[in-house]
């Protein structure tokens, strides 16, 4: 029997980092994500995520934003960082990275508003563990 989680479309071949305003009391180091007390978020090779969510397209200007956003939300779901205040910061990271990667300002604004309105549940519940014989 195997145990697995569904819903992932992408997997990092190389790690990537982004400076955030999210400052944990202690450094966080999981198998695929780390967040230092300086706010540096690092996603490690092998990290899997589902890409941009919602009624949107998986464009190059959206990929890194969705990566870092998903990683921060995962840290919230797993209890490494609190949702209170950090969810807004994570949503701003999404917008900042997308703009940095060349997303049009109007689209980045729309993406930010969409996650502010509809993504709270994603910061609270993890993916269920599935089993196959």
Backbone bond lengths (Angstrom), bond angles and torsions (degrees), N, CA, C in turn:
res aa  C-N    CA-C-N  psi(-1)  N-CA   C-N-CA  omega(-1)  CA-C   N-CA-C  phi
1 X - - - 1.450 - - 1.532 108.55 -
2 X 1.335 115.63 143.04 1.462 120.90 174.72 1.519 109.49 -117.34
3 X 1.310 115.35 156.53 1.462 121.82 173.67 1.520 106.28 -122.69
4 X 1.348 116.29 136.33 1.462 120.43 -175.52 1.520 110.07 -153.87
5 X 1.314 115.47 170.19 1.457 122.36 175.21 1.516 108.32 -123.13
6 X 1.314 116.67 137.49 1.460 122.38 -179.21 1.528 110.14 -96.67
7 X 1.324 115.96 169.46 1.454 121.06 170.43 1.514 115.87 104.12
8 X 1.307 119.57 5.20 1.454 120.86 -179.20 1.525 110.25 -101.14
9 X 1.336 116.34 137.80 1.460 121.25 179.61 1.518 112.48 -111.59
10 X 1.323 117.10 -27.48 1.456 120.78 -172.39 1.521 110.40 -126.42
11 X 1.330 115.52 153.68 1.457 121.11 176.39 1.522 108.37 -142.26
12 X 1.337 116.61 129.36 1.464 121.75 -178.64 1.518 111.90 -67.49
13 X 1.317 115.45 136.90 1.462 121.39 173.77 1.525 108.97 -93.31
14 X 1.328 116.34 -33.75 1.469 122.74 176.39 1.522 108.44 -130.24
15 X 1.308 117.20 149.98 1.452 121.32 178.57 1.517 112.00 -72.23
16 X 1.335 115.82 165.51 1.465 122.33 177.40 1.525 107.87 -150.12
17 X 1.330 116.26 156.41 1.467 121.06 -176.31 1.516 111.41 -132.30
18 X 1.348 114.96 157.16 1.461 121.68 176.42 1.523 108.02 -150.54
19 X 1.327 116.99 137.94 1.464 121.46 176.69 1.522 109.37 -80.50
20 X 1.332 116.01 130.38 1.462 121.73 -179.52 1.526 109.85 -122.51
21 X 1.330 114.82 171.81 1.469 121.71 172.78 1.524 111.07 -96.32
22 X 1.310 117.03 10.86 1.462 121.48 -179.47 1.527 107.67 -92.92
23 X 1.323 115.54 113.69 1.459 121.97 -173.51 1.534 109.26 -117.13
24 X 1.326 117.27 103.39 1.469 118.62 177.57 1.527 110.94 -75.04
25 X 1.326 116.73 157.68 1.464 121.58 177.24 1.525 111.62 -64.90
26 X 1.318 115.85 -35.35 1.465 123.08 179.68 1.529 107.81 -129.96
27 X 1.315 118.24 151.21 1.462 119.02 175.84 1.533 110.51 -59.25
28 X 1.323 115.77 143.25 1.461 122.39 178.10 1.523 106.89 -110.02
29 X 1.322 115.84 130.21 1.456 119.78 178.90 1.520 109.01 -140.45
30 X 1.329 116.14 103.97 1.458 122.13 176.65 1.530 107.38 -105.27
31 X 1.318 118.23 173.51 1.461 118.23 -179.62 1.531 114.70 -56.90
32 X 1.341 118.37 -28.76 1.459 119.84 -175.03 1.526 114.97 -125.46
33 X 1.327 118.14 -5.56 1.473 121.93 -178.25 1.517 108.53 -139.79
34 X 1.338 115.66 139.53 1.467 118.94 169.26 1.523 108.21 -133.79
35 X 1.324 115.16 150.19 1.459 122.56 177.41 1.519 107.00 -139.80
36 X 1.329 115.57 115.39 1.454 120.38 -177.58 1.513 113.01 -85.27
37 X 1.321 116.28 166.85 1.461 121.73 178.37 1.531 111.16 -71.19
38 X 1.324 117.10 -4.17 1.466 121.61 172.50 1.527 111.23 -95.01
39 X 1.354 117.53 0.50 1.457 122.15 179.33 1.511 114.48 88.34
40 X 1.330 118.17 1.25 1.462 120.37 -179.10 1.530 109.51 -75.84
41 X 1.335 115.16 117.42 1.453 122.89 177.65 1.524 108.09 -94.57
42 X 1.317 116.38 130.76 1.463 120.55 178.66 1.519 108.57 -127.95
43 X 1.326 115.81 123.41 1.458 121.48 172.61 1.524 106.65 -99.61
44 X 1.322 116.08 132.18 1.456 121.53 -171.42 1.534 111.40 -99.32
45 X 1.330 115.29 157.94 1.457 121.03 176.27 1.525 109.84 -52.53
46 X 1.305 116.64 136.32 1.454 122.05 -178.67 1.518 113.54 98.88
47 X 1.348 117.85 -14.81 1.464 120.34 -179.66 1.531 109.28 -62.77
48 X 1.323 116.80 132.76 1.461 122.73 179.61 1.521 109.85 -111.81
49 X 1.327 115.98 139.26 1.466 121.58 177.92 1.512 108.85 -148.52
50 X 1.331 116.66 168.34 1.464 120.19 -173.27 1.519 114.04 -97.07
51 X 1.324 117.46 5.72 1.470 119.37 179.42 1.517 111.13 75.02
52 X 1.329 117.13 -169.42 1.465 121.04 179.38 1.527 111.13 -60.85
53 X 1.332 115.51 138.49 1.462 120.89 -179.10 1.519 110.52 -109.70
54 X 1.312 114.90 160.55 1.456 120.94 176.34 1.511 112.13 94.59
55 X 1.310 116.60 -169.17 1.469 119.75 179.07 1.531 109.30 -78.26
56 X 1.321 116.89 82.56 1.458 121.10 -176.50 1.518 109.64 -152.70
57 X 1.314 115.64 179.56 1.454 122.12 178.37 1.525 109.53 -115.45
58 X 1.315 116.25 146.56 1.465 121.83 178.38 1.528 108.79 -83.76
59 X 1.326 116.44 82.24 1.456 121.35 -178.93 1.528 109.98 -96.63
60 X 1.322 115.95 162.94 1.467 120.70 -179.77 1.517 111.87 -58.79
61 X 1.331 118.31 -33.89 1.463 120.94 -178.58 1.531 112.49 -76.10
62 X 1.325 117.16 -4.72 1.459 121.73 -177.72 1.529 112.40 -110.78
63 X 1.318 117.77 -14.89 1.464 120.24 -170.45 1.525 113.83 -67.34
64 X 1.344 117.94 -52.34 1.472 119.12 -178.41 1.526 110.70 -66.14
65 X 1.319 117.33 -37.69 1.465 119.76 177.26 1.517 111.32 -58.72
66 X 1.343 115.53 -45.60 1.469 118.86 179.44 1.526 110.94 -66.63
67 X 1.322 116.90 -34.89 1.473 121.39 178.15 1.527 111.13 -59.92
68 X 1.329 116.61 -55.35 1.463 120.10 -176.85 1.527 111.41 -67.91
69 X 1.329 117.09 -36.63 1.465 121.45 177.84 1.526 110.19 -62.90
70 X 1.325 116.89 -46.73 1.464 120.28 179.03 1.528 111.36 -63.10
71 X 1.328 116.88 -39.46 1.465 120.01 179.40 1.534 110.82 -63.34
72 X 1.325 117.04 -43.93 1.468 120.12 179.30 1.526 111.21 -65.93
73 X 1.325 117.35 -41.44 1.461 119.84 177.18 1.526 110.61 -63.81
74 X 1.327 117.79 -36.53 1.466 120.23 177.10 1.521 110.16 -63.32
75 X 1.329 117.72 -41.42 1.466 119.98 177.47 1.530 110.79 -61.84
76 X 1.339 117.50 -33.94 1.471 120.33 175.83 1.524 110.49 -68.88
77 X 1.332 116.83 -47.20 1.474 120.14 -178.76 1.517 111.49 -59.66
78 X 1.318 116.54 -36.95 1.463 120.86 -177.80 1.528 112.92 -84.13
79 X 1.335 117.56 -1.17 1.453 121.11 175.92 1.525 115.32 81.53
80 X 1.322 117.71 11.74 1.469 120.40 178.75 1.531 111.36 -74.42
81 X 1.335 116.36 -34.04 1.465 121.73 174.76 1.530 107.39 -132.45
82 X 1.327 116.69 153.74 1.459 120.59 -179.86 1.524 110.10 -79.33
83 X 1.323 115.46 155.63 1.470 120.29 175.02 1.520 110.51 -77.06
84 X 1.320 116.50 -32.70 1.456 121.51 -175.98 1.523 110.89 -59.11
85 X 1.304 117.81 109.98 1.460 122.92 179.55 1.518 113.36 86.29
86 X 1.326 117.35 -36.64 1.460 119.92 -177.81 1.521 112.76 -77.62
87 X 1.321 118.14 -25.43 1.462 119.44 177.28 1.531 109.83 -64.07
88 X 1.316 117.58 -44.24 1.463 120.60 177.32 1.525 110.27 -60.90
89 X 1.321 116.70 -42.89 1.468 120.29 178.88 1.524 111.09 -63.16
90 X 1.325 117.57 -40.00 1.466 121.14 178.54 1.530 110.64 -64.54
91 X 1.319 116.55 -39.86 1.461 120.23 178.25 1.529 110.78 -65.70
92 X 1.324 116.69 -35.46 1.469 120.16 176.46 1.526 111.07 -69.03
93 X 1.324 117.64 -35.21 1.464 120.96 175.09 1.526 109.42 -59.23
94 X 1.316 116.69 -44.99 1.461 120.68 177.85 1.526 110.36 -53.70
95 X 1.320 116.85 -50.73 1.471 121.27 -179.06 1.524 111.00 -63.02
96 X 1.331 117.41 -45.45 1.468 121.01 -178.48 1.525 112.51 -60.84
97 X 1.327 116.42 -45.16 1.462 120.23 -178.69 1.525 110.07 -66.45
98 X 1.320 116.79 -43.17 1.465 119.66 178.94 1.526 111.30 -60.53
99 X 1.317 117.23 -44.09 1.470 120.47 177.53 1.528 110.34 -63.65
100 X 1.316 117.03 -42.83 1.463 121.40 178.81 1.528 111.33 -60.15
101 X 1.313 116.61 -33.78 1.457 121.57 -178.67 1.528 113.14 -87.58
102 X 1.336 117.02 5.18 1.458 120.88 172.86 1.516 116.70 100.58
103 X 1.320 118.14 10.20 1.467 119.49 177.98 1.525 109.42 -66.21
104 X 1.323 116.73 142.85 1.462 121.05 175.86 1.522 109.47 -60.31
105 X 1.321 116.21 142.32 1.465 121.00 -177.47 1.523 112.47 -57.97
106 X 1.330 117.31 -39.55 1.468 120.44 -179.32 1.520 110.58 -64.47
107 X 1.329 116.97 -41.90 1.466 119.72 178.97 1.522 110.54 -67.07
108 X 1.340 117.46 -42.28 1.464 120.82 179.08 1.524 110.50 -61.84
109 X 1.321 117.34 -38.71 1.464 121.38 176.90 1.523 109.18 -63.49
110 X 1.323 118.56 -45.12 1.457 122.94 -179.18 1.529 110.09 -62.99
111 X 1.334 116.90 -44.32 1.470 121.61 179.00 1.522 109.78 -59.52
112 X 1.333 117.01 -45.72 1.463 121.01 -179.89 1.533 110.55 -61.24
113 X 1.316 117.07 -46.83 1.469 120.50 -179.86 1.530 110.88 -62.45
114 X 1.328 116.96 -37.63 1.466 120.69 -179.78 1.524 111.52 -65.03
115 X 1.337 117.89 -44.81 1.469 118.87 -179.76 1.525 111.16 -71.35
116 X 1.318 117.64 -32.38 1.462 119.45 176.68 1.522 109.97 -62.78
117 X 1.315 116.25 -39.14 1.461 120.11 -176.92 1.528 113.20 -81.26
118 X 1.336 117.52 -38.45 1.450 118.21 -168.03 1.509 118.52 -120.11
119 X 1.330 118.82 3.62 1.469 118.58 -172.94 1.522 114.76 -105.77
120 X 1.319 118.51 2.42 1.469 118.95 -176.11 1.524 112.21 -57.32
121 X 1.322 117.40 -41.72 1.456 120.66 -179.46 1.529 111.55 -59.74
122 X 1.333 116.38 -33.01 1.469 120.27 -179.96 1.521 112.34 -67.05
123 X 1.325 117.30 -20.70 1.461 120.18 177.86 1.525 112.02 -85.76
124 X 1.331 116.63 -4.94 1.463 120.76 -174.12 1.518 114.88 -111.78
125 X 1.307 118.55 -28.16 1.458 120.29 -171.41 1.533 110.10 -123.96
126 X 1.303 115.78 132.11 1.455 121.06 176.37 1.518 111.88 -85.31
127 X 1.294 115.89 172.66 1.458 121.50 177.33 1.526 109.19 -75.30
128 X 1.329 117.03 138.96 1.470 118.79 179.58 1.526 111.11 -68.85
129 X 1.304 115.60 149.80 1.468 121.14 175.52 1.517 108.09 -84.95
130 X 1.316 116.02 125.63 1.454 122.49 -179.04 1.523 109.76 -104.69
131 X 1.311 116.91 160.06 1.462 121.49 179.43 1.518 109.18 -130.43
132 X 1.301 114.98 146.96 1.465 121.54 172.82 1.527 106.89 -132.46
133 X 1.322 115.22 145.94 1.456 118.28 -173.68 1.476 109.53 -56.30
